[in-house]
C-alpha cells in the first residue's frame, strides 16, 4: 500500500490545473449505457474510481477505452447484470441502475454496501424506479428491477438529509426514455447534476430545470451518441484552496469554477483568506491571522460535506473556537482521531466537532480512512512541523489525480512511498 511522506512548513506557491470532476464523470459514464452509439467524454480525470466504473460498464458488455483524459464508451450490446463484486466495491456504480432499467427494462445491480461515512441507503433510488413503474425487489444482495414500460410521473425525492445526488441522477436517466413527462421534486441541485443533464440533452434527451429543485424530463424514444467535456472538480479546487490558505501561500487554481464554490469561498473570506478570480483562474492567498468561524454542511449550494474534513484542518489554525457540524452523513469524522495525533484540539459533540485553535501540529504517522478524510490528513501534513506519513493513500487516488505531483509543483515536499 502506498503512503505519502510529507515534510510540513512550506507555503504553497504557483499555479495548478484543476482536473475534471469525479462526481460528474461517474454518472456521465453510466449515461452512455442509454444508447448503442459511441459517446466521447473529455476532461475525464485519471482516477481509480473512473477506471473502476469503466470495469463495471465493461462487465455489462460495453466497450470502454480511456486514453489520457478522454474516455470512449460504446454500449451497443449490453446485459443488465451489474457484477456483485464490482458494484459492491464502489458506491458510485449504483448509477447504472437507472440507465439499465431505461434501456433494457431490466436491471440487476448489487446492493451497494455502506462505507465509513455512513449507511448510504438507496431507498430514494428504489422509490424513483418504482414511481416510474418498475417492479423492484432486493434479492440475495441484488436490486432486481423489471418493467414492461416506464411511464413519466411526478415524484418527490427528498430524504432525511435533503436531496440525493445519485438518486436524482438515476431518476433523471431512467426518465429520459420513459413515456410521457417526469417531474422530480426536491431534486439535487449540484453542478454535477447540471453537467449530467447537459450530457443527456446532447444525447437527445429533453431535460429542463437541472440545477433547481424541480427537474422536468420529457421522455423520448431513443438517445444517440454525444461528445462532452466534464466540468472541473469543485471539491479538488476547494481542497487545494484550503491547502494554500493553511500553508499561508498563494496559489492560482486554473480552470476552477468559482460559481460552483460560493459556500466554500464565502467561508474562506470570512476567515480572512484573500480570494480573487479572473480569466486565468481562482487565486487564494493565505494570511497570518485567521478568524475562527462555524461551518454546517448542507445540500448544494450550501457548504459541501466533501469539504468538511479539509475545512476542519484549516480551522485548527484559527485562534479561538470554531464549530463544524455535519448534517449530510452520520459518521464523517474519521479524520478527527488522526488529527488529534498531530496535535489538534478537537472534541466531538454529537454531529459537531468543536475546534480550539491555533494548534501547533507536529508530524506523525496517520492512517487515511476515506477519500476526503485522507485529503484532510495531507493538508494537515503540509502545515505540521516535521514529517507526516499518511498511510493507505489508495483512498486519495480514488478522487485526486496525482495529488502529490500537483503539490510538489506548488513547492510542497511530498513523496509517494510505494512500500511502507
Ligand atoms: C454523492 O453521493 C457524492 N458521490 C458524494 O461524494 C457526496 O458526499 C454526496 O453526493 C453528497 O453530496 C458521487 O457523486 C459519486 P446522496 P450520493 O445520495 O449521491 C441520504 C466523495 O467524497 N440518502 O446525495 O451517494 C444519504 O444517506 C463522495 O466524492 C438516503 O437517505 O449521496 C445521505 O445522508 C462521498 N436515501 C444523504 O441522503 C437514499 O436513497 C445524501 O446522500 C440516498 C441517499
Boltz pocket constraint, residues with backbone or C-beta under 6 A from the ligand:
constraints:
  - pocket:
      binder: B
      contacts: [[A, 22], [A, 23], [A, 24], [A, 26], [A, 91], [A, 92], [A, 118], [A, 119], [A, 120], [A, 121], [A, 122], [A, 123], [A, 124], [A, 125], [A, 126], [A, 159], [A, 160], [A, 161], [A, 162], [A, 163], [A, 164], [A, 165], [A, 166], [A, 167], [A, 305], [A, 306], [A, 327], [A, 328], [A, 329], [A, 330], [A, 371], [A, 372], [A, 399]]
      max_distance: 6.0
